[in-house]
Amino acid sequence: MINEEFVIVATKNQGKVKEFAKLFQKLNKKVRSLADIDQVPEIIEDGISFIENAEKKASIIAKYLNTTVIADDSGLCVDQLKGAPGIYSARYAGEHGNDNLNNNKLLNELNNLNIEPDENGCLSKAQFVCALVLVNPNSNQVIKVEGTCEGRIINQPRGECGFGYDPLFYLPQYKKTMAELNVEEKNKISHRANALKKLYEILK
């Protein structure tokens, strides 16, 4: 169990922090991010899987702060690109976290394959993946879960909500991209939402 009043989320991404805050609100826990903490150690994400990277982040920060930490590693896996960008999603175009550059590179890579878009403008099947790892250094508790969301990559970005590859990730059941969904809709079906549901079932 988590005994601390606060749970630290090992990210500075405020979009992710908001999603985590909703989950832990159900457990009467507050969430803080790395943006609230000074001088956190730099972590090199050199794992070969989403789970490895998430566990490394959670373990290092939990040990450093001596408190419960949850970390995620998430990304986009595109079928026609043999699973790329995968664990390199955030730095696909070379600059970490530059959504525009990453999206442009993704479309360029698919366009180079001369794929004929379908009637919805989709170029390839794809999957969002989110690995979550919670580490409690005081009880040696480690929880690992993974969530996914299936969709398609569309040939033009659509929508103003969300972040990352959301404007290119088309959901056939909604006939919208992830970036065209409102927060409530996204939190029902996203890869992170699905991983959080699994974590919640374990923690509750």
BAFI-3210 file (N, C-alpha, C; in Angstrom, 3 decimals, decimal comma, padded with zeros to 6 digits):
// residues 204
n [1|2|3|4|5|6|7|8|9|10|11|12|13|14|15|16|17|18|19|20|21|22|23|24|25|26|27|28|29|30|31|32|33|34|35|36|37|38|39|40|41|42|43|44|45|46|47|48|49|50|51|52|53|54|55|56|57|58|59|60|61|62|63|64|65|66|67|68|69|70|71|72|73|74|75|76|77|78|79|80|81|82|83|84|85|86|87|88|89|90|91|92|93|94|95|96|97|98|99|100|101|102|103|104|105|106|107|108|109|110|111|112|113|114|115|116|117|118|119|120|121|122|123|124|125|126|127|128|129|130|131|132|133|134|135|136|137|138|139|140|141|142|143|144|145|146|147|148|149|150|151|152|153|154|155|156|157|158|159|160|161|162|163|164|165|166|167|168|169|170|171|172|173|174|175|176|177|178|179|180|181|182|183|184|185|186|187|188|189|190|191|192|193|194|195|196|197|198|199|200|201|202|203|204]
n.u [000,841|000,291|001,641|002,329|001,336|001,586|002,076|004,754|005,134|007,166|007,798|007,832|005,899|002,998|000,543|000,477|000,648|-001,817|-003,537|-002,661|-003,231|-006,008|-006,501|-005,257|-006,674|-008,947|-007,945|-007,470|-005,028|-002,502|-000,817|002,463|004,866|008,024|008,586|008,043|010,125|013,422|016,639|016,653|017,981|019,601|018,333|019,178|017,504|017,936|016,911|015,610|012,988|009,632|008,799|011,245|012,481|010,613|010,696|013,332|013,367|011,440|012,596|015,075|014,327|012,605|014,361|016,086|014,417|013,252|010,570|007,269|007,092|005,861|006,368|006,217|006,653|006,106|004,811|004,617|003,865|004,251|002,871|003,651|006,157|007,625|007,266|008,486|008,107|008,492|010,239|011,690|010,028|009,582|011,841|012,134|012,681|015,060|015,188|014,266|010,918|009,815|007,008|006,007|008,182|008,583|006,113|006,153|008,380|007,456|005,328|006,803|008,431|006,515|005,393|007,530|007,355|005,476|002,717|-000,653|-003,247|-006,188|-009,835|-010,302|-008,031|-005,993|-002,794|-001,443|-001,769|-001,523|-000,256|-000,635|001,388|001,687|003,693|003,616|005,231|005,298|007,048|007,720|009,945|010,132|008,639|009,518|007,848|006,931|005,221|004,140|002,611|000,926|-000,572|-002,530|-003,545|-005,362|-005,131|-004,992|-002,639|-003,035|-003,008|-002,848|-002,458|-004,947|-007,012|-006,859|-006,445|-004,807|-001,479|001,867|001,787|-000,909|-002,521|-002,219|-003,138|-005,579|-008,840|-010,894|-013,395|-014,420|-014,226|-012,452|-009,384|-007,041|-006,484|-008,760|-010,584|-012,335|-011,164|-012,420|-013,358|-010,929|-009,679|-011,039|-010,293|-007,573|-004,108|-002,666|-004,738|-005,792|-003,645|-003,540|-005,992|-005,529|-003,518|-004,939|-006,798|-005,131|-004,116|-006,336]
n.v [-001,203|002,361|004,688|007,337|010,799|012,161|011,244|010,859|011,688|010,730|012,766|015,726|016,488|018,104|017,346|014,585|014,572|015,610|013,548|011,477|012,625|012,538|009,811|009,172|010,763|009,345|007,587|009,112|010,450|012,877|014,332|014,988|016,378|016,028|018,590|019,995|019,618|020,257|019,822|017,078|013,831|013,264|011,123|008,563|007,202|004,239|001,745|-001,270|-001,553|-000,290|-000,843|-001,320|001,224|002,761|001,522|002,011|004,832|005,196|003,766|005,036|007,699|007,196|006,085|008,241|010,234|008,895|008,028|007,080|006,543|006,957|006,055|006,548|005,142|005,788|005,478|005,470|002,919|001,960|000,024|-000,151|000,889|-000,971|-001,012|001,307|004,753|003,745|003,125|005,365|007,470|010,083|011,457|011,201|012,768|013,800|015,989|016,175|015,798|017,566|018,048|018,839|018,438|015,694|014,628|015,485|014,081|011,472|011,383|011,906|009,629|007,631|008,560|008,198|005,542|005,311|004,747|004,090|006,044|005,092|005,336|007,068|008,498|007,176|005,713|003,620|000,908|001,320|001,598|002,923|002,738|002,320|002,028|001,555|001,964|001,511|002,327|001,686|002,549|002,033|-000,187|-001,937|-002,373|-003,046|-002,347|-003,274|-002,371|-002,408|-000,622|-000,338|001,206|000,905|002,023|004,139|005,663|008,816|010,795|013,552|015,965|016,397|018,231|019,902|019,267|017,342|015,901|015,244|012,592|012,638|014,215|012,798|010,287|008,220|007,201|004,742|003,994|006,319|008,025|010,105|011,873|011,293|013,772|015,173|014,403|015,099|015,681|013,908|011,880|010,936|009,993|007,698|005,801|005,869|004,753|005,326|005,686|003,097|001,683|002,942|002,162|-000,540|-000,312|000,978|-001,006|-002,772|-001,232|-000,362]
n.w [000,000|-000,398|001,665|001,861|001,721|-000,635|-004,040|-006,154|-009,500|-012,033|-014,119|-016,180|-017,796|-018,158|-019,177|-018,792|-015,996|-015,159|-015,903|-014,234|-011,782|-011,652|-011,366|-008,868|-007,210|-006,677|-004,877|-002,746|-002,739|-003,333|-006,146|-007,213|-009,462|-011,241|-011,876|-009,642|-007,962|-006,920|-008,411|-009,304|-010,079|-013,228|-015,699|-017,843|-020,432|-021,350|-021,744|-023,328|-023,698|-023,102|-020,477|-019,134|-019,240|-017,798|-015,289|-014,534|-014,282|-012,226|-010,080|-009,594|-008,912|-006,759|-004,877|-004,549|-003,455|-001,405|-001,298|-002,501|-005,962|-009,230|-012,553|-016,081|-019,321|-022,573|-025,915|-029,534|-031,800|-035,017|-037,547|-040,330|-040,173|-038,892|-036,124|-035,245|-034,151|-031,544|-028,520|-028,887|-029,332|-028,196|-028,903|-031,595|-033,868|-033,118|-031,356|-028,115|-027,195|-029,069|-030,572|-033,125|-034,900|-034,557|-035,458|-038,108|-039,088|-038,817|-040,688|-043,014|-043,156|-043,604|-045,994|-047,682|-048,199|-050,075|-049,631|-050,294|-049,155|-047,247|-047,459|-045,372|-045,168|-043,933|-043,256|-042,055|-039,719|-036,170|-032,811|-029,630|-026,760|-023,271|-020,518|-017,087|-013,992|-010,573|-007,680|-004,362|-002,067|000,638|001,309|-000,502|-002,623|-005,910|-008,794|-011,975|-014,959|-018,145|-020,791|-023,786|-026,906|-029,809|-033,196|-036,140|-038,379|-039,646|-042,681|-042,458|-039,891|-037,347|-035,135|-031,934|-029,339|-026,692|-027,000|-028,278|-030,561|-030,965|-032,847|-035,211|-034,799|-035,551|-034,664|-035,516|-034,407|-033,349|-035,429|-035,389|-034,637|-031,935|-030,933|-031,419|-029,612|-026,541|-023,152|-021,370|-023,080|-024,128|-021,811|-021,330|-023,174|-023,881|-024,150|-021,836|-020,026|-019,994|-018,898|-016,415|-015,348|-014,876|-012,955|-010,949|-010,221|-008,934|-006,819|-005,355]
ca.u [000,000|000,999|001,380|002,618|000,233|001,818|002,734|005,557|005,106|008,494|007,688|007,548|004,841|001,795|-000,571|000,511|000,400|-003,261|-004,163|-002,322|-003,909|-007,392|-006,488|-004,908|-007,730|-009,839|-007,283|-007,212|-003,624|-002,165|000,270|003,467|005,713|009,425|008,623|007,899|011,271|014,702|017,854|016,456|019,071|019,341|018,168|019,344|016,561|018,665|016,306|015,219|011,526|008,932|008,818|012,594|012,698|009,746|011,197|014,577|013,005|010,752|013,508|016,087|013,699|012,098|015,504|016,610|013,478|012,779|009,107|006,652|007,207|005,332|006,949|005,716|007,337|005,050|005,177|003,813|004,433|003,562|003,068|004,395|007,536|008,160|007,227|009,045|009,313|008,657|010,798|012,324|008,951|009,711|013,019|012,191|013,301|016,340|015,016|013,328|009,663|009,341|005,899|005,893|009,251|008,322|004,990|006,596|009,251|006,621|004,638|007,810|008,849|005,425|005,268|008,628|006,970|004,478|001,507|-001,899|-004,155|-007,528|-010,880|-010,220|-006,716|-005,098|-001,633|-000,929|-002,204|-000,564|-000,624|-000,017|001,741|002,087|004,148|003,658|005,883|005,237|008,054|007,678|011,237|010,028|008,074|010,043|006,745|007,111|004,069|004,348|001,442|001,050|-001,826|-002,392|-004,690|-005,192|-005,647|-004,383|-001,942|-003,714|-002,012|-002,789|-002,828|-006,264|-007,356|-006,054|-006,279|-003,800|-000,075|002,591|001,297|-002,377|-003,194|-002,075|-003,611|-006,999|-009,604|-012,040|-014,670|-014,882|-014,017|-011,705|-008,047|-006,966|-006,446|-010,107|-011,395|-012,195|-010,387|-013,205|-013,352|-009,580|-009,359|-011,742|-009,782|-006,154|-003,151|-002,348|-005,938|-005,897|-002,623|-003,945|-007,078|-004,915|-002,843|-005,965|-007,354|-004,158|-003,918|-007,531]
ca.v [000,000|003,639|005,367|008,752|011,663|012,522|010,321|011,592|011,191|011,050|013,447|017,154|016,663|018,456|016,571|013,317|014,821|015,772|012,233|010,754|013,261|012,046|008,458|009,115|011,438|008,275|006,910|010,153|010,826|014,003|014,050|016,003|015,958|016,434|020,044|020,555|019,186|020,801|019,011|015,630|013,263|013,048|009,698|008,196|006,140|003,361|000,425|-001,768|-001,666|000,738|-001,239|-001,112|002,654|003,231|001,002|002,718|006,165|005,099|003,270|006,052|008,826|006,707|005,961|009,594|010,990|007,996|008,068|006,359|007,205|006,259|006,551|005,892|005,321|005,544|005,863|005,062|001,842|001,998|-001,257|-000,025|001,273|-002,086|-000,702|002,637|005,137|002,930|003,758|006,633|008,348|011,475|012,075|010,582|013,691|014,236|016,966|015,542|016,465|018,516|017,337|019,163|017,755|014,252|014,330|015,684|012,975|010,280|011,453|011,787|008,221|006,883|009,017|007,597|004,164|005,418|004,036|004,706|006,187|004,550|006,353|008,019|009,131|006,439|005,147|002,425|000,578|001,759|001,313|003,642|001,852|003,001|001,187|002,245|001,242|002,176|001,820|002,172|002,101|001,657|-001,537|-002,692|-002,666|-002,683|-002,749|-002,995|-002,609|-001,849|-000,397|-000,027|001,753|000,609|003,046|004,275|006,926|009,553|011,494|014,973|016,162|016,971|018,400|020,835|018,786|016,316|016,253|014,165|012,136|012,604|014,717|011,859|008,969|008,159|006,167|004,446|003,908|007,682|008,792|011,284|011,614|011,434|015,204|015,718|013,972|015,905|014,997|012,798|010,791|010,387|009,275|006,416|004,814|006,022|003,773|005,664|005,403|001,654|001,278|003,460|001,320|-001,753|000,067|001,266|-002,275|-003,359|-000,378|-000,068]
ca.w [000,000|-000,408|002,933|001,756|001,303|-002,028|-004,953|-007,124|-010,871|-012,566|-015,408|-016,157|-018,783|-017,400|-019,692|-018,072|-014,574|-014,971|-015,994|-013,010|-010,643|-011,605|-010,819|-007,449|-006,462|-006,236|-003,764|-001,744|-002,767|-004,191|-007,084|-007,548|-010,581|-011,125|-012,015|-008,291|-007,162|-007,383|-008,505|-009,444|-010,883|-014,649|-015,978|-019,245|-020,768|-022,257|-021,757|-024,649|-023,714|-022,334|-019,062|-018,594|-019,043|-016,716|-014,008|-014,204|-013,797|-010,938|-009,056|-009,263|-008,224|-005,472|-003,973|-004,305|-002,617|-000,356|-001,275|-003,611|-007,263|-010,393|-013,800|-017,276|-020,592|-023,544|-027,266|-030,680|-032,614|-036,314|-038,228|-041,588|-039,840|-038,116|-034,703|-034,963|-033,413|-030,347|-027,311|-029,268|-029,795|-027,746|-029,534|-032,922|-034,822|-032,573|-030,270|-027,185|-026,884|-030,084|-031,212|-034,552|-035,628|-034,510|-036,343|-039,494|-039,470|-038,960|-041,979|-044,075|-043,241|-044,237|-047,387|-048,447|-048,540|-051,152|-049,225|-050,750|-048,012|-047,432|-047,623|-044,252|-045,173|-043,045|-043,934|-041,399|-038,369|-035,164|-031,429|-028,528|-025,643|-022,041|-019,416|-015,801|-012,901|-009,276|-006,744|-002,971|-001,530|002,045|001,409|-001,643|-003,522|-007,311|-009,597|-013,393|-015,806|-019,491|-021,484|-025,207|-027,630|-031,228|-034,086|-037,459|-038,619|-040,710|-043,500|-042,105|-038,485|-037,066|-033,731|-031,159|-027,967|-026,535|-027,227|-028,942|-031,862|-030,935|-034,055|-036,325|-034,376|-035,898|-033,987|-036,395|-033,697|-033,113|-036,663|-034,951|-034,107|-030,481|-030,631|-031,590|-028,477|-025,324|-022,110|-020,824|-024,067|-024,206|-020,575|-021,316|-024,132|-024,214|-023,634|-020,438|-019,244|-019,825|-017,931|-015,106|-014,850|-014,336|-011,715|-009,963|-009,757|-008,004|-005,646|-004,578]
c.u [000,877|000,637|001,572|001,387|000,338|002,442|003,489|005,442|006,379|008,398|007,519|006,439|003,516|000,543|-000,668|000,138|-001,095|-003,974|-003,881|-003,084|-005,341|-007,457|-006,282|-005,871|-008,719|-009,265|-006,924|-005,727|-003,436|-000,938|001,184|004,325|007,149|009,589|008,529|009,118|012,557|015,773|017,594|017,569|018,657|019,300|018,291|018,442|017,185|018,126|015,903|013,708|010,931|008,993|010,180|012,848|011,874|010,264|012,478|014,275|012,392|011,712|014,512|015,472|013,165|013,215|016,040|015,733|012,975|011,265|008,561|006,698|006,571|005,928|006,298|006,718|006,318|005,494|004,252|004,553|003,613|003,896|003,954|005,854|008,186|008,274|007,841|007,888|009,505|009,205|011,500|011,294|009,161|010,863|013,232|012,918|014,600|016,249|013,917|012,086|009,176|008,270|005,828|006,940|009,006|007,198|005,380|007,486|008,436|005,922|005,623|008,242|007,775|005,247|006,362|008,329|005,913|003,216|000,281|-002,847|-005,522|-008,548|-010,905|-008,884|-005,698|-004,007|-001,163|-001,670|-001,120|-001,113|000,115|000,227|002,156|002,463|004,217|004,348|005,803|006,241|007,870|008,949|011,161|009,477|008,605|008,940|007,070|005,921|004,327|003,076|001,689|-000,329|-001,577|-003,669|-004,421|-005,797|-004,957|-003,609|-002,561|-002,695|-001,943|-003,193|-004,183|-006,457|-006,372|-005,812|-005,154|-002,399|000,592|002,017|-000,222|-003,028|-003,118|-002,673|-005,131|-007,664|-010,859|-013,383|-015,270|-014,914|-013,344|-010,272|-008,097|-007,014|-007,792|-011,046|-011,283|-011,513|-011,119|-013,207|-011,980|-009,262|-010,116|-011,031|-008,278|-005,301|-002,817|-003,539|-006,076|-004,852|-003,001|-005,082|-006,516|-004,212|-003,846|-006,555|-006,431|-004,101|-005,156|-007,790]
c.v [001,255|004,396|006,874|009,544|011,999|011,353|011,171|010,910|011,670|011,598|014,939|017,495|016,893|017,742|015,227|013,509|014,934|014,423|011,402|011,318|012,764|010,649|008,476|009,903|010,409|007,544|007,879|010,487|012,017|013,651|015,261|015,461|016,398|017,944|020,730|020,297|019,730|019,706|017,506|015,066|013,080|011,550|009,473|007,006|005,233|001,936|000,019|-001,958|-000,516|000,423|-000,985|000,362|003,193|002,775|001,715|004,095|006,103|004,713|004,334|007,205|008,407|006,599|007,343|010,365|010,192|008,086|007,334|007,183|006,321|006,897|005,843|006,057|004,926|005,999|005,247|003,991|001,724|000,732|-001,131|000,400|000,252|-001,749|000,624|003,643|004,421|003,690|005,077|007,691|009,809|012,203|011,544|011,464|014,286|015,193|016,466|016,406|017,479|017,824|017,598|018,433|016,250|013,854|014,461|014,534|011,705|010,262|011,306|010,333|007,379|007,276|008,417|006,157|004,118|004,606|004,799|004,818|005,583|005,687|007,385|008,751|008,410|005,709|003,830|002,169|001,007|001,480|002,259|002,645|002,698|001,960|002,040|001,358|002,097|001,513|002,494|001,675|001,617|000,245|-002,472|-003,134|-002,166|-003,233|-002,332|-003,322|-001,968|-001,731|-000,022|000,601|001,565|001,721|003,008|005,594|007,584|010,442|012,998|015,131|016,840|017,086|019,264|020,365|017,751|016,838|015,087|013,856|012,110|013,115|013,777|010,494|008,908|006,950|005,865|004,441|005,285|008,513|010,139|010,865|011,766|012,902|015,887|015,281|014,976|015,057|013,776|011,609|010,121|009,532|007,958|005,358|004,880|004,908|004,038|005,390|003,913|001,122|001,730|002,643|000,045|-001,452|000,311|-000,024|-002,939|-002,557|-000,249|-001,115]
c.w [000,000|000,870|002,848|001,297|-000,176|-002,784|-005,977|-008,477|-011,555|-013,991|-015,170|-017,149|-018,060|-017,909|-018,980|-016,603|-014,292|-015,001|-014,740|-011,807|-010,511|-011,011|-009,304|-006,574|-005,912|-005,015|-002,640|-001,615|-003,702|-005,025|-007,219|-008,675|-010,343|-011,295|-010,651|-007,418|-007,766|-007,438|-008,515|-010,320|-012,338|-014,927|-017,479|-019,535|-021,824|-022,246|-023,161|-024,749|-022,912|-020,833|-018,436|-018,308|-017,891|-015,360|-013,580|-013,634|-012,408|-009,820|-008,616|-008,476|-006,858|-004,452|-003,587|-003,318|-001,418|-000,183|-002,497|-004,890|-008,327|-011,642|-014,970|-018,406|-021,641|-024,915|-028,301|-031,466|-033,894|-037,103|-039,468|-041,365|-038,912|-036,628|-034,315|-034,860|-032,071|-029,151|-027,613|-029,656|-029,431|-028,422|-030,946|-033,927|-034,274|-031,412|-029,341|-026,966|-027,890|-030,935|-032,710|-035,381|-035,676|-035,458|-037,811|-039,960|-039,688|-040,317|-043,139|-044,271|-043,923|-045,698|-048,276|-048,859|-049,646|-050,858|-049,714|-049,549|-048,301|-047,490|-046,503|-044,192|-044,314|-043,830|-043,326|-040,092|-037,391|-033,771|-030,509|-027,398|-024,452|-020,990|-018,157|-014,780|-011,649|-008,349|-005,394|-002,289|-000,088|002,238|000,334|-002,610|-004,924|-008,095|-011,042|-014,168|-017,172|-020,121|-022,929|-025,745|-029,122|-032,090|-035,441|-037,502|-039,838|-041,437|-043,268|-040,649|-038,340|-035,565|-032,979|-029,725|-027,899|-026,800|-027,956|-030,314|-031,953|-032,224|-035,254|-036,020|-034,510|-035,245|-034,797|-035,675|-033,404|-034,402|-036,355|-034,633|-032,588|-030,076|-030,843|-030,474|-027,342|-024,259|-021,573|-021,780|-024,111|-022,978|-020,434|-022,143|-024,386|-023,606|-022,172|-019,533|-018,987|-018,851|-016,522|-014,500|-014,226|-013,004|-010,607|-009,376|-008,744|-006,717|-004,767|-003,496]
res [m|i|n|e|e|f|v|i|v|a|t|k|n|q|g|k|v|k|e|f|a|k|l|f|q|k|l|n|k|k|v|r|s|l|a|d|i|d|q|v|p|e|i|i|e|d|g|i|s|f|i|e|n|a|e|k|k|a|s|i|i|a|k|y|l|n|t|t|v|i|a|d|d|s|g|l|c|v|d|q|l|k|g|a|p|g|i|y|s|a|r|y|a|g|e|h|g|n|d|n|l|n|n|n|k|l|l|n|e|l|n|n|l|n|i|e|p|d|e|n|g|c|l|s|k|a|q|f|v|c|a|l|v|l|v|n|p|n|s|n|q|v|i|k|v|e|g|t|c|e|g|r|i|i|n|q|p|r|g|e|c|g|f|g|y|d|p|l|f|y|l|p|q|y|k|k|t|m|a|e|l|n|v|e|e|k|n|k|i|s|h|r|a|n|a|l|k|k|l|y|e|i|l|k]
***
